[in-house]
Amino acid sequence: MLTLDPVDFLILGAGWTSNFLIPQLKSSSITFAATTTTGHDGTIPFKYEPSSSSTSQYSKLPSAKTVLVTFPLKGKGQSKQITSLYRQVHGDQNNWIQLGSTGIFSASHWNDCSSPYNTENERAVAEDEMLELNGCVLNLAGLYGGERDPKNWVTRVAKTKDEVKGKKGERQFPLFWSPVDSKFATRSCSIAYQPQLST
């Protein structure tokens, strides 16, 4: 996977999401590269440094048509900084996707892209900034699969079955998503990735 050849898709932060995303990219014949902080398993070493204005580590990344940021960007400036530093090295012909947080939403019922959210939340500020840069934000809710199994965290939300039933419909359980059915909630997405496959 370690490559500096141009790719269709670059994953900045190949953590849990990459467990199902990378097999999907492979099966769809989409060229890709991925980063981790340590460069393990054939990934490219990359650690986002909000306080750095250096492009040196961005020059170690391949040029990509679409860049996915899986780690949280926070507050004003981080979305602009990461896109700007990457584009200083690789040009501005790329699309950006940020995995967002459902924790920004403030409605106590079902939330969707038109629901109110806390615009002062540091994650929301960074997500709004990504949208202003014509990027896309995917707010994935209730992720599970692999290590993310509700039995491992449900007792933090409710200790008994009755307490779980009482929480039904609250933000902790707005939608369960699995890589099996590939359904997810989106706050806003102004771009769509469609690879140019050769015929």
mmCIF file of the C-alpha atoms, coordinates in Angstrom:
data_MODEL
# 
_entry.id   MODEL 
# 
loop_
_atom_site.group_PDB 
_atom_site.id 
_atom_site.type_symbol 
_atom_site.label_atom_id 
_atom_site.label_alt_id 
_atom_site.label_comp_id 
_atom_site.label_asym_id 
_atom_site.label_entity_id 
_atom_site.label_seq_id 
_atom_site.pdbx_PDB_ins_code 
_atom_site.Cartn_x 
_atom_site.Cartn_y 
_atom_site.Cartn_z 
_atom_site.occupancy 
_atom_site.B_iso_or_equiv 
_atom_site.pdbx_formal_charge 
_atom_site.auth_seq_id 
_atom_site.auth_comp_id 
_atom_site.auth_asym_id 
_atom_site.auth_atom_id 
_atom_site.pdbx_PDB_model_num 
ATOM 1   C CA . MET A 1 1   ? 0.000   0.000  0.000   1.00 0.00 ? 1   MET A CA 1 
ATOM 2   C CA . LEU A 1 2   ? 2.964   2.378  0.561   1.00 0.00 ? 2   LEU A CA 1 
ATOM 3   C CA . THR A 1 3   ? 3.042   4.459  -2.613  1.00 0.00 ? 3   THR A CA 1 
ATOM 4   C CA . LEU A 1 4   ? 3.706   7.968  -3.832  1.00 0.00 ? 4   LEU A CA 1 
ATOM 5   C CA . ASP A 1 5   ? 2.034   7.292  -7.165  1.00 0.00 ? 5   ASP A CA 1 
ATOM 6   C CA . PRO A 1 6   ? -1.172  9.317  -7.519  1.00 0.00 ? 6   PRO A CA 1 
ATOM 7   C CA . VAL A 1 7   ? -4.212  7.565  -6.058  1.00 0.00 ? 7   VAL A CA 1 
ATOM 8   C CA . ASP A 1 8   ? -7.956  7.935  -6.266  1.00 0.00 ? 8   ASP A CA 1 
ATOM 9   C CA . PHE A 1 9   ? -8.467  7.908  -2.493  1.00 0.00 ? 9   PHE A CA 1 
ATOM 10  C CA . LEU A 1 10  ? -6.232  8.846  0.457   1.00 0.00 ? 10  LEU A CA 1 
ATOM 11  C CA . ILE A 1 11  ? -7.221  7.892  3.997   1.00 0.00 ? 11  ILE A CA 1 
ATOM 12  C CA . LEU A 1 12  ? -5.656  10.168 6.605   1.00 0.00 ? 12  LEU A CA 1 
ATOM 13  C CA . GLY A 1 13  ? -5.893  8.020  9.714   1.00 0.00 ? 13  GLY A CA 1 
ATOM 14  C CA . ALA A 1 14  ? -6.394  4.345  8.856   1.00 0.00 ? 14  ALA A CA 1 
ATOM 15  C CA . GLY A 1 15  ? -8.012  3.347  12.145  1.00 0.00 ? 15  GLY A CA 1 
ATOM 16  C CA . TRP A 1 16  ? -11.216 1.418  12.784  1.00 0.00 ? 16  TRP A CA 1 
ATOM 17  C CA . THR A 1 17  ? -12.981 2.758  9.677   1.00 0.00 ? 17  THR A CA 1 
ATOM 18  C CA . SER A 1 18  ? -10.296 1.332  7.411   1.00 0.00 ? 18  SER A CA 1 
ATOM 19  C CA . ASN A 1 19  ? -11.175 -2.212 8.518   1.00 0.00 ? 19  ASN A CA 1 
ATOM 20  C CA . PHE A 1 20  ? -14.144 -2.149 6.158   1.00 0.00 ? 20  PHE A CA 1 
ATOM 21  C CA . LEU A 1 21  ? -13.213 0.774  3.885   1.00 0.00 ? 21  LEU A CA 1 
ATOM 22  C CA . ILE A 1 22  ? -9.964  -0.695 2.527   1.00 0.00 ? 22  ILE A CA 1 
ATOM 23  C CA . PRO A 1 23  ? -11.593 -4.004 1.458   1.00 0.00 ? 23  PRO A CA 1 
ATOM 24  C CA . GLN A 1 24  ? -14.336 -1.970 -0.274  1.00 0.00 ? 24  GLN A CA 1 
ATOM 25  C CA . LEU A 1 25  ? -11.771 0.145  -2.110  1.00 0.00 ? 25  LEU A CA 1 
ATOM 26  C CA . LYS A 1 26  ? -9.880  -2.986 -3.193  1.00 0.00 ? 26  LYS A CA 1 
ATOM 27  C CA . SER A 1 27  ? -13.006 -4.786 -4.393  1.00 0.00 ? 27  SER A CA 1 
ATOM 28  C CA . SER A 1 28  ? -14.040 -1.678 -6.369  1.00 0.00 ? 28  SER A CA 1 
ATOM 29  C CA . SER A 1 29  ? -10.564 -1.357 -7.948  1.00 0.00 ? 29  SER A CA 1 
ATOM 30  C CA . ILE A 1 30  ? -10.130 2.129  -6.486  1.00 0.00 ? 30  ILE A CA 1 
ATOM 31  C CA . THR A 1 31  ? -6.488  3.022  -6.002  1.00 0.00 ? 31  THR A CA 1 
ATOM 32  C CA . PHE A 1 32  ? -5.733  4.215  -2.493  1.00 0.00 ? 32  PHE A CA 1 
ATOM 33  C CA . ALA A 1 33  ? -3.154  4.924  0.158   1.00 0.00 ? 33  ALA A CA 1 
ATOM 34  C CA . ALA A 1 34  ? -3.607  5.198  3.902   1.00 0.00 ? 34  ALA A CA 1 
ATOM 35  C CA . THR A 1 35  ? -1.764  6.743  6.820   1.00 0.00 ? 35  THR A CA 1 
ATOM 36  C CA . THR A 1 36  ? -1.234  5.875  10.464  1.00 0.00 ? 36  THR A CA 1 
ATOM 37  C CA . THR A 1 37  ? 0.874   7.681  13.018  1.00 0.00 ? 37  THR A CA 1 
ATOM 38  C CA . THR A 1 38  ? 3.421   4.819  13.018  1.00 0.00 ? 38  THR A CA 1 
ATOM 39  C CA . GLY A 1 39  ? 3.265   3.648  9.396   1.00 0.00 ? 39  GLY A CA 1 
ATOM 40  C CA . HIS A 1 40  ? 2.356   0.097  10.392  1.00 0.00 ? 40  HIS A CA 1 
ATOM 41  C CA . ASP A 1 41  ? 0.891   -2.523 8.015   1.00 0.00 ? 41  ASP A CA 1 
ATOM 42  C CA . GLY A 1 42  ? 2.130   -0.799 4.865   1.00 0.00 ? 42  GLY A CA 1 
ATOM 43  C CA . THR A 1 43  ? 0.617   2.581  5.665   1.00 0.00 ? 43  THR A CA 1 
ATOM 44  C CA . ILE A 1 44  ? 2.384   5.911  5.346   1.00 0.00 ? 44  ILE A CA 1 
ATOM 45  C CA . PRO A 1 45  ? 3.565   7.494  8.628   1.00 0.00 ? 45  PRO A CA 1 
ATOM 46  C CA . PHE A 1 46  ? 1.656   10.751 9.163   1.00 0.00 ? 46  PHE A CA 1 
ATOM 47  C CA . LYS A 1 47  ? 0.648   12.618 12.292  1.00 0.00 ? 47  LYS A CA 1 
ATOM 48  C CA . TYR A 1 48  ? -1.409  15.760 11.974  1.00 0.00 ? 48  TYR A CA 1 
ATOM 49  C CA . GLU A 1 49  ? 0.244   18.591 13.897  1.00 0.00 ? 49  GLU A CA 1 
ATOM 50  C CA . PRO A 1 50  ? -2.178  21.529 14.331  1.00 0.00 ? 50  PRO A CA 1 
ATOM 51  C CA . SER A 1 51  ? 0.626   23.835 15.475  1.00 0.00 ? 51  SER A CA 1 
ATOM 52  C CA . SER A 1 52  ? 2.872   23.177 12.460  1.00 0.00 ? 52  SER A CA 1 
ATOM 53  C CA . SER A 1 53  ? 2.824   25.116 9.196   1.00 0.00 ? 53  SER A CA 1 
ATOM 54  C CA . SER A 1 54  ? 5.425   22.852 7.563   1.00 0.00 ? 54  SER A CA 1 
ATOM 55  C CA . THR A 1 55  ? 4.543   20.963 4.386   1.00 0.00 ? 55  THR A CA 1 
ATOM 56  C CA . SER A 1 56  ? 7.345   18.408 4.855   1.00 0.00 ? 56  SER A CA 1 
ATOM 57  C CA . GLN A 1 57  ? 5.177   15.496 5.968   1.00 0.00 ? 57  GLN A CA 1 
ATOM 58  C CA . TYR A 1 58  ? 2.577   16.324 3.278   1.00 0.00 ? 58  TYR A CA 1 
ATOM 59  C CA . SER A 1 59  ? 5.269   15.824 0.628   1.00 0.00 ? 59  SER A CA 1 
ATOM 60  C CA . LYS A 1 60  ? 5.496   12.200 1.806   1.00 0.00 ? 60  LYS A CA 1 
ATOM 61  C CA . LEU A 1 61  ? 1.827   11.661 0.882   1.00 0.00 ? 61  LEU A CA 1 
ATOM 62  C CA . PRO A 1 62  ? 0.597   10.800 -2.604  1.00 0.00 ? 62  PRO A CA 1 
ATOM 63  C CA . SER A 1 63  ? -1.540  13.084 -4.699  1.00 0.00 ? 63  SER A CA 1 
ATOM 64  C CA . ALA A 1 64  ? -5.182  11.976 -4.411  1.00 0.00 ? 64  ALA A CA 1 
ATOM 65  C CA . LYS A 1 65  ? -8.483  12.823 -6.074  1.00 0.00 ? 65  LYS A CA 1 
ATOM 66  C CA . THR A 1 66  ? -10.299 12.442 -2.744  1.00 0.00 ? 66  THR A CA 1 
ATOM 67  C CA . VAL A 1 67  ? -8.876  12.796 0.773   1.00 0.00 ? 67  VAL A CA 1 
ATOM 68  C CA . LEU A 1 68  ? -10.720 11.317 3.773   1.00 0.00 ? 68  LEU A CA 1 
ATOM 69  C CA . VAL A 1 69  ? -9.863  12.668 7.237   1.00 0.00 ? 69  VAL A CA 1 
ATOM 70  C CA . THR A 1 70  ? -10.909 10.125 9.879   1.00 0.00 ? 70  THR A CA 1 
ATOM 71  C CA . PHE A 1 71  ? -9.408  11.769 12.982  1.00 0.00 ? 71  PHE A CA 1 
ATOM 72  C CA . PRO A 1 72  ? -11.197 14.673 14.664  1.00 0.00 ? 72  PRO A CA 1 
ATOM 73  C CA . LEU A 1 73  ? -10.387 18.183 13.533  1.00 0.00 ? 73  LEU A CA 1 
ATOM 74  C CA . LYS A 1 74  ? -11.271 20.742 16.188  1.00 0.00 ? 74  LYS A CA 1 
ATOM 75  C CA . GLY A 1 75  ? -11.992 24.454 16.274  1.00 0.00 ? 75  GLY A CA 1 
ATOM 76  C CA . LYS A 1 76  ? -11.408 27.236 13.791  1.00 0.00 ? 76  LYS A CA 1 
ATOM 77  C CA . GLY A 1 77  ? -8.509  26.815 11.421  1.00 0.00 ? 77  GLY A CA 1 
ATOM 78  C CA . GLN A 1 78  ? -7.736  23.090 11.448  1.00 0.00 ? 78  GLN A CA 1 
ATOM 79  C CA . SER A 1 79  ? -9.825  22.150 8.396   1.00 0.00 ? 79  SER A CA 1 
ATOM 80  C CA . LYS A 1 80  ? -8.396  25.083 6.480   1.00 0.00 ? 80  LYS A CA 1 
ATOM 81  C CA . GLN A 1 81  ? -4.859  24.268 7.603   1.00 0.00 ? 81  GLN A CA 1 
ATOM 82  C CA . ILE A 1 82  ? -4.859  20.576 6.666   1.00 0.00 ? 82  ILE A CA 1 
ATOM 83  C CA . THR A 1 83  ? -6.404  21.195 3.244   1.00 0.00 ? 83  THR A CA 1 
ATOM 84  C CA . SER A 1 84  ? -4.093  24.139 2.591   1.00 0.00 ? 84  SER A CA 1 
ATOM 85  C CA . LEU A 1 85  ? -0.865  22.343 3.547   1.00 0.00 ? 85  LEU A CA 1 
ATOM 86  C CA . TYR A 1 86  ? -1.815  19.308 1.446   1.00 0.00 ? 86  TYR A CA 1 
ATOM 87  C CA . ARG A 1 87  ? -2.771  21.506 -1.511  1.00 0.00 ? 87  ARG A CA 1 
ATOM 88  C CA . GLN A 1 88  ? 0.484   23.491 -1.305  1.00 0.00 ? 88  GLN A CA 1 
ATOM 89  C CA . VAL A 1 89  ? 2.249   20.235 -2.165  1.00 0.00 ? 89  VAL A CA 1 
ATOM 90  C CA . HIS A 1 90  ? -0.303  18.448 -4.367  1.00 0.00 ? 90  HIS A CA 1 
ATOM 91  C CA . GLY A 1 91  ? -2.421  21.194 -5.955  1.00 0.00 ? 91  GLY A CA 1 
ATOM 92  C CA . ASP A 1 92  ? -6.082  21.954 -5.355  1.00 0.00 ? 92  ASP A CA 1 
ATOM 93  C CA . GLN A 1 93  ? -7.672  19.375 -7.646  1.00 0.00 ? 93  GLN A CA 1 
ATOM 94  C CA . ASN A 1 94  ? -8.895  17.172 -4.785  1.00 0.00 ? 94  ASN A CA 1 
ATOM 95  C CA . ASN A 1 95  ? -12.089 16.603 -2.839  1.00 0.00 ? 95  ASN A CA 1 
ATOM 96  C CA . TRP A 1 96  ? -12.204 16.401 0.959   1.00 0.00 ? 96  TRP A CA 1 
ATOM 97  C CA . ILE A 1 97  ? -14.337 14.312 3.300   1.00 0.00 ? 97  ILE A CA 1 
ATOM 98  C CA . GLN A 1 98  ? -14.282 14.687 7.095   1.00 0.00 ? 98  GLN A CA 1 
ATOM 99  C CA . LEU A 1 99  ? -15.764 12.056 9.395   1.00 0.00 ? 99  LEU A CA 1 
ATOM 100 C CA . GLY A 1 100 ? -17.835 14.144 11.780  1.00 0.00 ? 100 GLY A CA 1 
ATOM 101 C CA . SER A 1 101 ? -19.366 13.749 15.203  1.00 0.00 ? 101 SER A CA 1 
ATOM 102 C CA . THR A 1 102 ? -23.002 13.104 16.110  1.00 0.00 ? 102 THR A CA 1 
ATOM 103 C CA . GLY A 1 103 ? -22.153 14.676 19.480  1.00 0.00 ? 103 GLY A CA 1 
ATOM 104 C CA . ILE A 1 104 ? -22.666 18.117 17.937  1.00 0.00 ? 104 ILE A CA 1 
ATOM 105 C CA . PHE A 1 105 ? -26.427 17.645 17.528  1.00 0.00 ? 105 PHE A CA 1 
ATOM 106 C CA . SER A 1 106 ? -28.666 19.168 20.180  1.00 0.00 ? 106 SER A CA 1 
ATOM 107 C CA . ALA A 1 107 ? -32.115 17.688 19.461  1.00 0.00 ? 107 ALA A CA 1 
ATOM 108 C CA . SER A 1 108 ? -33.184 15.002 21.932  1.00 0.00 ? 108 SER A CA 1 
ATOM 109 C CA . HIS A 1 109 ? -34.946 13.042 19.201  1.00 0.00 ? 109 HIS A CA 1 
ATOM 110 C CA . TRP A 1 110 ? -33.945 11.698 15.789  1.00 0.00 ? 110 TRP A CA 1 
ATOM 111 C CA . ASN A 1 111 ? -31.336 13.930 14.133  1.00 0.00 ? 111 ASN A CA 1 
ATOM 112 C CA . ASP A 1 112 ? -30.732 14.445 10.431  1.00 0.00 ? 112 ASP A CA 1 
ATOM 113 C CA . CYS A 1 113 ? -28.962 17.022 8.256   1.00 0.00 ? 113 CYS A CA 1 
ATOM 114 C CA . SER A 1 114 ? -31.600 19.661 9.069   1.00 0.00 ? 114 SER A CA 1 
ATOM 115 C CA . SER A 1 115 ? -31.474 19.154 12.858  1.00 0.00 ? 115 SER A CA 1 
ATOM 116 C CA . PRO A 1 116 ? -30.141 21.892 15.116  1.00 0.00 ? 116 PRO A CA 1 
ATOM 117 C CA . TYR A 1 117 ? -26.599 21.481 16.365  1.00 0.00 ? 117 TYR A CA 1 
ATOM 118 C CA . ASN A 1 118 ? -24.242 23.271 18.732  1.00 0.00 ? 118 ASN A CA 1 
ATOM 119 C CA . THR A 1 119 ? -22.404 25.629 16.376  1.00 0.00 ? 119 THR A CA 1 
ATOM 120 C CA . GLU A 1 120 ? -19.905 26.464 19.147  1.00 0.00 ? 120 GLU A CA 1 
ATOM 121 C CA . ASN A 1 121 ? -18.836 22.828 19.657  1.00 0.00 ? 121 ASN A CA 1 
ATOM 122 C CA . GLU A 1 122 ? -15.177 22.609 18.559  1.00 0.00 ? 122 GLU A CA 1 
ATOM 123 C CA . ARG A 1 123 ? -15.923 19.632 16.305  1.00 0.00 ? 123 ARG A CA 1 
ATOM 124 C CA . ALA A 1 124 ? -18.878 21.483 14.721  1.00 0.00 ? 124 ALA A CA 1 
ATOM 125 C CA . VAL A 1 125 ? -16.697 24.552 14.118  1.00 0.00 ? 125 VAL A CA 1 
ATOM 126 C CA . ALA A 1 126 ? -14.148 22.437 12.219  1.00 0.00 ? 126 ALA A CA 1 
ATOM 127 C CA . GLU A 1 127 ? -16.890 20.596 10.328  1.00 0.00 ? 127 GLU A CA 1 
ATOM 128 C CA . ASP A 1 128 ? -18.557 23.853 9.285   1.00 0.00 ? 128 ASP A CA 1 
ATOM 129 C CA . GLU A 1 129 ? -15.167 25.104 8.134   1.00 0.00 ? 129 GLU A CA 1 
ATOM 130 C CA . MET A 1 130 ? -14.703 21.953 6.002   1.00 0.00 ? 130 MET A CA 1 
ATOM 131 C CA . LEU A 1 131 ? -18.111 22.578 4.437   1.00 0.00 ? 131 LEU A CA 1 
ATOM 132 C CA . GLU A 1 132 ? -17.151 26.214 3.721   1.00 0.00 ? 132 GLU A CA 1 
ATOM 133 C CA . LEU A 1 133 ? -14.118 24.830 1.869   1.00 0.00 ? 133 LEU A CA 1 
ATOM 134 C CA . ASN A 1 134 ? -16.520 22.806 -0.346  1.00 0.00 ? 134 ASN A CA 1 
ATOM 135 C CA . GLY A 1 135 ? -15.678 19.631 1.516   1.00 0.00 ? 135 GLY A CA 1 
ATOM 136 C CA . CYS A 1 136 ? -18.050 16.989 2.783   1.00 0.00 ? 136 CYS A CA 1 
ATOM 137 C CA . VAL A 1 137 ? -18.835 15.961 6.357   1.00 0.00 ? 137 VAL A CA 1 
ATOM 138 C CA . LEU A 1 138 ? -20.193 12.515 7.160   1.00 0.00 ? 138 LEU A CA 1 
ATOM 139 C CA . ASN A 1 139 ? -21.724 12.293 10.628  1.00 0.00 ? 139 ASN A CA 1 
ATOM 140 C CA . LEU A 1 140 ? -21.724 8.562  11.261  1.00 0.00 ? 140 LEU A CA 1 
ATOM 141 C CA . ALA A 1 141 ? -23.950 7.463  14.106  1.00 0.00 ? 141 ALA A CA 1 
ATOM 142 C CA . GLY A 1 142 ? -23.899 4.326  16.236  1.00 0.00 ? 142 GLY A CA 1 
ATOM 143 C CA . LEU A 1 143 ? -20.996 2.630  14.472  1.00 0.00 ? 143 LEU A CA 1 
ATOM 144 C CA . TYR A 1 144 ? -20.551 -0.991 15.322  1.00 0.00 ? 144 TYR A CA 1 
ATOM 145 C CA . GLY A 1 145 ? -18.716 -4.034 14.078  1.00 0.00 ? 145 GLY A CA 1 
ATOM 146 C CA . GLY A 1 146 ? -15.395 -5.636 14.917  1.00 0.00 ? 146 GLY A CA 1 
ATOM 147 C CA . GLU A 1 147 ? -14.166 -4.065 18.163  1.00 0.00 ? 147 GLU A CA 1 
ATOM 148 C CA . ARG A 1 148 ? -17.145 -1.661 18.264  1.00 0.00 ? 148 ARG A CA 1 
ATOM 149 C CA . ASP A 1 149 ? -19.761 -3.903 19.800  1.00 0.00 ? 149 ASP A CA 1 
ATOM 150 C CA . PRO A 1 150 ? -22.625 -2.414 21.862  1.00 0.00 ? 150 PRO A CA 1 
ATOM 151 C CA . LYS A 1 151 ? -22.072 -5.027 24.590  1.00 0.00 ? 151 LYS A CA 1 
ATOM 152 C CA . ASN A 1 152 ? -18.703 -3.352 25.251  1.00 0.00 ? 152 ASN A CA 1 
ATOM 153 C CA . TRP A 1 153 ? -20.150 0.105  25.938  1.00 0.00 ? 153 TRP A CA 1 
ATOM 154 C CA . VAL A 1 154 ? -23.892 -0.111 26.573  1.00 0.00 ? 154 VAL A CA 1 
ATOM 155 C CA . THR A 1 155 ? -23.416 -0.353 30.367  1.00 0.00 ? 155 THR A CA 1 
ATOM 156 C CA . ARG A 1 156 ? -21.883 3.132  30.305  1.00 0.00 ? 156 ARG A CA 1 
ATOM 157 C CA . VAL A 1 157 ? -25.223 4.413  28.981  1.00 0.00 ? 157 VAL A CA 1 
ATOM 158 C CA . ALA A 1 158 ? -27.622 2.188  30.915  1.00 0.00 ? 158 ALA A CA 1 
ATOM 159 C CA . LYS A 1 159 ? -27.057 -0.561 33.493  1.00 0.00 ? 159 LYS A CA 1 
ATOM 160 C CA . THR A 1 160 ? -30.310 -2.555 33.047  1.00 0.00 ? 160 THR A CA 1 
ATOM 161 C CA . LYS A 1 161 ? -32.604 -3.564 30.179  1.00 0.00 ? 161 LYS A CA 1 
ATOM 162 C CA . ASP A 1 162 ? -35.258 -1.214 31.536  1.00 0.00 ? 162 ASP A CA 1 
ATOM 163 C CA . GLU A 1 163 ? -32.783 1.678  31.491  1.00 0.00 ? 163 GLU A CA 1 
ATOM 164 C CA . VAL A 1 164 ? -31.857 0.810  27.883  1.00 0.00 ? 164 VAL A CA 1 
ATOM 165 C CA . LYS A 1 165 ? -35.557 0.837  26.917  1.00 0.00 ? 165 LYS A CA 1 
ATOM 166 C CA . GLY A 1 166 ? -35.911 4.221  28.614  1.00 0.00 ? 166 GLY A CA 1 
ATOM 167 C CA . LYS A 1 167 ? -33.055 5.593  26.488  1.00 0.00 ? 167 LYS A CA 1 
ATOM 168 C CA . LYS A 1 168 ? -34.683 4.530  23.211  1.00 0.00 ? 168 LYS A CA 1 
ATOM 169 C CA . GLY A 1 169 ? -34.729 7.421  20.778  1.00 0.00 ? 169 GLY A CA 1 
ATOM 170 C CA . GLU A 1 170 ? -32.092 9.445  22.620  1.00 0.00 ? 170 GLU A CA 1 
ATOM 171 C CA . ARG A 1 171 ? -28.985 10.615 20.872  1.00 0.00 ? 171 ARG A CA 1 
ATOM 172 C CA . GLN A 1 172 ? -26.934 7.622  22.014  1.00 0.00 ? 172 GLN A CA 1 
ATOM 173 C CA . PHE A 1 173 ? -29.040 5.366  19.763  1.00 0.00 ? 173 PHE A CA 1 
ATOM 174 C CA . PRO A 1 174 ? -30.067 7.465  16.737  1.00 0.00 ? 174 PRO A CA 1 
ATOM 175 C CA . LEU A 1 175 ? -29.012 4.967  14.088  1.00 0.00 ? 175 LEU A CA 1 
ATOM 176 C CA . PHE A 1 176 ? -26.988 1.810  14.011  1.00 0.00 ? 176 PHE A CA 1 
ATOM 177 C CA . TRP A 1 177 ? -24.754 1.434  11.010  1.00 0.00 ? 177 TRP A CA 1 
ATOM 178 C CA . SER A 1 178 ? -22.847 -1.550 9.818   1.00 0.00 ? 178 SER A CA 1 
ATOM 179 C CA . PRO A 1 179 ? -20.407 -2.019 6.971   1.00 0.00 ? 179 PRO A CA 1 
ATOM 180 C CA . VAL A 1 180 ? -22.655 -4.883 5.892   1.00 0.00 ? 180 VAL A CA 1 
ATOM 181 C CA . ASP A 1 181 ? -25.492 -2.608 4.724   1.00 0.00 ? 181 ASP A CA 1 
ATOM 182 C CA . SER A 1 182 ? -23.368 0.553  4.210   1.00 0.00 ? 182 SER A CA 1 
ATOM 183 C CA . LYS A 1 183 ? -26.071 2.944  5.428   1.00 0.00 ? 183 LYS A CA 1 
ATOM 184 C CA . PHE A 1 184 ? -25.018 6.062  7.262   1.00 0.00 ? 184 PHE A CA 1 
ATOM 185 C CA . ALA A 1 185 ? -26.257 9.483  8.315   1.00 0.00 ? 185 ALA A CA 1 
ATOM 186 C CA . THR A 1 186 ? -24.882 12.530 6.545   1.00 0.00 ? 186 THR A CA 1 
ATOM 187 C CA . ARG A 1 187 ? -25.047 16.149 7.701   1.00 0.00 ? 187 ARG A CA 1 
ATOM 188 C CA . SER A 1 188 ? -24.028 17.560 4.354   1.00 0.00 ? 188 SER A CA 1 
ATOM 189 C CA . CYS A 1 189 ? -22.210 16.275 1.332   1.00 0.00 ? 189 CYS A CA 1 
ATOM 190 C CA . SER A 1 190 ? -21.562 18.582 -1.585  1.00 0.00 ? 190 SER A CA 1 
ATOM 191 C CA . ILE A 1 191 ? -19.308 16.148 -3.443  1.00 0.00 ? 191 ILE A CA 1 
ATOM 192 C CA . ALA A 1 192 ? -19.632 12.530 -4.445  1.00 0.00 ? 192 ALA A CA 1 
ATOM 193 C CA . TYR A 1 193 ? -16.741 10.265 -5.204  1.00 0.00 ? 193 TYR A CA 1 
ATOM 194 C CA . GLN A 1 194 ? -17.084 8.572  -8.573  1.00 0.00 ? 194 GLN A CA 1 
ATOM 195 C CA . PRO A 1 195 ? -13.832 7.119  -9.831  1.00 0.00 ? 195 PRO A CA 1 
ATOM 196 C CA . GLN A 1 196 ? -12.988 7.422  -13.503 1.00 0.00 ? 196 GLN A CA 1 
ATOM 197 C CA . LEU A 1 197 ? -12.635 3.751  -14.374 1.00 0.00 ? 197 LEU A CA 1 
ATOM 198 C CA . SER A 1 198 ? -10.907 2.902  -17.621 1.00 0.00 ? 198 SER A CA 1 
ATOM 199 C CA . THR A 1 199 ? -12.927 0.897  -20.133 1.00 0.00 ? 199 THR A CA 1 
# 
